[in-house]
Amino acid sequence: MAVIVEKMRASRIWILGTPVYWWSPTAQMKAFIDRWYAIPREIFRGRRIILTVSSGGGEAYEELTLRMLSEIIKCLGMEKYHVLQAAGADAKTSARNDTVLMEEAHAAGFDAVKTLK
């Protein structure tokens, strides 16, 4: 985790992504976020966040995960810059084959960097 924390400290834009299982992030993502509790808060403040979630269900299936992540972002003083949802992504290549979603992802990343102060 120490290596990851240093990368977090060095980055102004973070992309947080998780598939949604049973209306929540994966156990691995939740464990990663739970470990943030012991990290100095200044590492989080002002970071620009792009959230990405995917699920085999519809957007409503992803709603609780997005709400949880959004509240954490707000609590830690980060900026929720963009949200990408791959609802109905029921195969490994579903999102990759969605050209509209891939264009949105590219634009979000490009704009996030371009508009940094």
LUMNUKE-913002 format. One record per residue (C-alpha): residue number from 1; residue in three letters; x, y, z. Coordinates in pm, 1 decimal, padded with zeros to 6 digits. Layout:
N
    n  res         x         y         z
  NUM  ALA         X         Y         Z
...
This chain:
117
    n  res         x         y         z
    1  MET   00000.0   00000.0   00000.0
    2  ALA   00291.0   00237.4   00065.7
    3  VAL   00385.4   00232.0  -00303.8
    4  ILE   00024.5   00305.9  -00402.1
    5  VAL  -00001.4   00592.0  -00150.8
    6  GLU   00304.9   00755.6  -00305.3
    7  LYS   00147.8   00727.8  -00649.6
    8  MET  -00174.2   00874.8  -00509.2
    9  ARG   00024.1   01162.8  -00360.6
   10  ALA   00196.5   01232.1  -00693.0
   11  SER  -00121.5   01227.6  -00903.6
   12  ARG  -00370.7   01511.6  -00929.7
   13  ILE  -00625.3   01306.9  -01125.7
   14  TRP  -00740.4   00964.3  -01014.1
   15  ILE  -00958.2   00718.9  -01200.2
   16  LEU  -01150.7   00496.9  -00961.8
   17  GLY  -01320.9   00205.5  -01129.8
   18  THR  -01503.2  -00103.2  -01016.5
   19  PRO  -01754.1  -00351.0  -01142.2
   20  VAL  -02071.6  -00350.2  -00936.1
   21  TYR  -02155.1  -00678.4  -00762.3
   22  TRP  -02476.2  -00692.9  -00560.7
   23  TRP  -02523.7  -00313.8  -00563.4
   24  SER  -02175.8  -00244.6  -00427.9
   25  PRO  -01810.8  -00224.6  -00535.1
   26  THR  -01596.1  -00534.4  -00540.2
   27  ALA  -01444.0  -00655.8  -00214.9
   28  GLN  -01101.6  -00552.9  -00343.8
   29  MET  -01213.6  -00195.2  -00413.7
   30  LYS  -01386.5  -00171.5  -00076.5
   31  ALA  -01074.7  -00299.9   00102.7
   32  PHE  -00861.9  -00044.8  -00086.0
   33  ILE  -01093.6   00239.9   00014.4
   34  ASP  -01115.4   00117.6   00374.7
   35  ARG  -00737.2   00150.1   00395.5
   36  TRP  -00769.5   00520.9   00315.3
   37  TYR  -00880.2   00572.3   00674.8
   38  ALA  -00516.8   00561.2   00787.9
   39  ILE  -00382.4   00788.3   00512.4
   40  PRO  -00319.9   01158.1   00586.1
   41  ARG  -00615.2   01361.9   00458.5
   42  GLU  -00401.9   01608.9   00261.9
   43  ILE  -00332.3   01334.7   00006.4
   44  PHE  -00700.5   01344.9  -00092.1
   45  ARG  -00781.9   01716.0  -00088.2
   46  GLY  -00823.5   01871.2  -00429.8
   47  ARG  -00777.8   01548.6  -00625.8
   48  ARG  -00990.0   01531.3  -00940.4
   49  ILE  -01177.1   01201.7  -00965.7
   50  ILE  -01318.5   01018.5  -01264.3
   51  LEU  -01549.0   00739.7  -01147.6
   52  THR  -01608.3   00435.8  -01364.7
   53  VAL  -01852.7   00159.0  -01285.6
   54  SER  -01984.5  -00132.0  -01483.2
   55  SER  -02251.2  -00389.3  -01421.3
   56  GLY  -02457.7  -00649.0  -01597.0
   57  GLY  -02767.7  -00465.4  -01474.7
   58  GLY  -02900.8  -00121.6  -01554.6
   59  GLU  -02795.5   00216.9  -01419.7
   60  ALA  -03018.1   00175.8  -01113.0
   61  TYR  -02807.0  -00127.6  -01018.4
   62  GLU  -02500.5   00099.4  -01004.7
   63  GLU  -02670.3   00378.5  -00809.1
   64  LEU  -02570.0   00270.1  -00455.9
   65  THR  -02206.2   00221.4  -00551.2
   66  LEU  -02192.1   00564.2  -00714.3
   67  ARG  -02359.3   00721.6  -00414.5
   68  MET  -02113.9   00558.6  -00172.2
   69  LEU  -01810.4   00662.5  -00378.2
   70  SER  -01950.7   01013.7  -00426.9
   71  GLU  -01997.3   01059.8  -00051.2
   72  ILE  -01641.2   00942.5   00016.5
   73  ILE  -01509.6   01183.2  -00248.2
   74  LYS  -01702.6   01472.0  -00095.7
   75  CYS  -01600.8   01383.5   00260.6
   76  LEU  -01231.7   01380.5   00169.9
   77  GLY  -01242.0   01709.6  -00019.7
   78  MET  -01192.5   01564.5  -00365.0
   79  GLU  -01361.2   01681.1  -00685.3
   80  LYS  -01592.4   01436.8  -00862.4
   81  TYR  -01508.3   01540.6  -01216.2
   82  HIS  -01687.7   01282.5  -01430.8
   83  VAL  -01881.0   00957.5  -01398.2
   84  LEU  -01868.4   00683.1  -01659.8
   85  GLN  -02127.3   00408.5  -01640.7
   86  ALA  -02118.4   00087.1  -01840.1
   87  ALA  -02460.7  -00041.1  -01743.7
   88  GLY  -02547.1  -00371.9  -01904.1
   89  ALA  -02180.4  -00463.0  -01948.7
   90  ASP  -02220.6  -00835.5  -01906.6
   91  ALA  -01903.6  -00947.3  -02084.7
   92  LYS  -01537.0  -00849.5  -02061.7
   93  THR  -01549.6  -00665.1  -02392.9
   94  SER  -01890.9  -00495.3  -02349.4
   95  ALA  -01751.5  -00156.2  -02249.0
   96  ARG  -01457.7  -00172.4  -02489.6
   97  ASN  -01695.8  -00235.4  -02779.7
   98  ASP  -01919.8   00059.1  -02683.9
   99  THR  -01775.1   00332.6  -02905.1
  100  VAL  -01986.2   00608.1  -02747.8
  101  LEU  -01865.5   00512.2  -02398.5
  102  MET  -01502.7   00490.5  -02515.9
  103  GLU  -01529.1   00837.7  -02673.1
  104  GLU  -01680.6   00971.7  -02350.1
  105  ALA  -01398.6   00813.7  -02147.7
  106  HIS  -01133.2   00964.5  -02374.4
  107  ALA  -01296.6   01308.5  -02358.0
  108  ALA  -01327.6   01290.8  -01978.0
  109  GLY  -00959.4   01207.3  -01935.8
  110  PHE  -00846.0   01466.2  -02189.2
  111  ASP  -01064.0   01740.0  -02038.8
  112  ALA  -00965.0   01650.8  -01682.5
  113  VAL  -00599.8   01709.7  -01765.6
  114  LYS  -00654.0   02007.8  -01995.7
  115  THR  -00856.8   02202.9  -01739.2
  116  LEU  -00624.5   02151.2  -01440.6
  117  LYS  -00512.2   02475.2  -01282.8
